[in-house]
């Protein structure tokens, strides 16, 4: 790890940006998992996409892979950058 001379890497700027985002109403909580309401909305959308795929193999596979990604994230209680770190190749191999 190395430090740079960029002023945005400092502790002051980090605190400034936190205060700025709070004042403009930007609420970001990256440590929270996906809520059940968001998951239900995602599943409804995946269901519609599955129906639109209508037997088309590649289209169905794309929808299925995205749905598997979302379900794995939700059931595994993964947050933030943890989801892309999953071993999706092994997961997709066994779906």
N, C-alpha and C positions, 0 to 999 in steps of 0.2 A: 504494500500500500504506500502511496506517496502523496505528499501534500502539494498543492499547486498555489500559484500566486493570484488566482482568480478571486475577486472580492466576494463572489457569491458562494464560495466554499466556507466562509467563516460562520462562527456561532451567532454573531450579530445579525447577519442576513437571514439565517435560518429562523431566528426569533421574530425578525421583522416580517417575513413572509407568513409565518403562523398567525401573527396579529392581523396582517392585511387580509388574509383569507377569512378570518373570523369576522372582521368588520364588514366585509362585502357580502357576508351571508353564505359563503362557500363552506359547507360542512363536509368534511372528508374523514371517514373513519375506516381506514384500510384494514384494521384489525378485526372488523366484524364480518361474520360469515353471511352468506346469502340468506335472505329471509324466506319464509315459506310462501309469502305472497309473490315474490319474484320468481321462485321456483315453479309455482303453479302457472304463472303467466308464460314462462319459458316452455313448460310442457304443453300448454295449449297451442303455442306457436309451432312447436315441433310436430304436434299432431296434425295441424293444418298443412305443414310442409310435407309430411308423410303422405297425406291424402293426395296432395297435388303431384307428388312423384309418380303415383299410379302405376306401379309395376316397373318403372324404369330403374334398372339395377344400379347404375352409378349415382343417380339422384337419391335413391333410397339409402345407399351406402353413405353418402355425404351427410344426410339428415341423421342417420343412425350414429355416425361417428360424433357429430356435434352433440346429440342428445346424451350419448355415453359420457362425453367429456363433462357436460353439465351435471349429470347425475352422480358421476364419480366425485366431482368437486363438492357437491352438496352433501352426499352421504359420508364422504371422508372428512367433512368439516375443514376443508382446505381454505386458506385465505391468501390474498395478495399474490405474491409470486410463487406460492407453493404449487398451484395448479399446473403451470407449464413444466414444473420439475417432475411431474408424475411420469411413470414409465408407460406411456400410452401405447407403445408398440406391443408390449406384453399384454396389456389390457385388451387392445383391439384383436390380438391373436386369439383370445379366448372368449370373445363375445359371441 
